[in-house]
Amino acid sequence: SLIGQIHSHGPGYGVDLSPTDRMYGVAVPYYLSLVAPDYAVRPYTPLTECGVHVLQPGRGFRRLTTREINSRFELTQGKLPPLIVIGESQYG
């Protein structure tokens, strides 16, 4: 299942969704749209420095707060590519 996308904006454009992102982006309830800063050239950019937006039915995209990002996402590493886990962690 497709749950979201990640894209980047150039230096100075921030990590909010642009008018083009909002107008022409995927519009599926609870879809995630992540915006990495500076054309995503910094490999260790924390997720909290990205714009993490969720499409809420009837309200449009809303940017998640740092607190929401920290409580809803878990980045893991191992033999598989990093995995983003959304929601409660089963490990703690």
N, C-alpha and C positions, 0 to 999 in steps of 0.2 A: 504494500500500500504506500502511496505517496502521501507523506504527512507534511512536507514543507520543502522549502528551497533555501539556498544560500547564494547570495550574490554580493558584489562589492560596489562601493562608491569611491570616487577619487579623493585625494587629499583636499581638505577644506569643505567637503560636502556632507560630512557627518554620517550618522548611521540611522537617521530617521528614514522612513519610506518617502520617496519622491512623489510628486503628483503623478508622474508616469507610472511608478510602481503601483500606486493606489488605483489608478484608472484602468490600467491594462494588465495588472497582475492576476494571478489565480485567485478566484473568489469562491472558496469552498469553506463552509463553517469549520472553525478551529484549525485552519491551515496555518502553518508557521512560515514566516518570511524573515530570514536572518540576513542582516546587512553587515558585512565585514568592512572595517575602515581601510582607507589608503590602498585601494585595489587589492586587498588581502595579501600584501607582500611580506607581512611580518608573521612568520610561521607559528609563533607562540602567543598570539593575541588571545587573551582570556575571553571567554564567551561573554563575560560581563562588560567588555569593551565593545561588543557588537550590539547592533540594534536587533532585539528579538521581539518580533511582532506576531500577534495572533489575531486571526479574523473572528470577531465575535458576531454572531447572527444579529442583524438589526442595528448594529453599532459600528461596524467596520473594523479596520485594523486598530489594535491597541498595542502600544509598546509595553513590554513587561519591565517591571522594576528589577533592580539588582537582587533584591530579596526574593522575588518570584523566580528569577533565573536560578539562583542558588538552591532554592527548595524544589524546583521541578525538573532540573536537568542534572545528569551525572555523566561526565566524560570518562570513559574507560579506555585502557590500552592493553594490548596483548598481541597474540598472533594474528588476530583479525584487525581490520581497520578500526579506528576509534568509533565507538558507538555512542549515540546520544540516547539516554533513557529519559523518557518524559513521565513525570508523575512521581509517586512514592518509590523510594528505593527498597528493594527486597533485602538489601544487605545492611541496613542500619538505620 
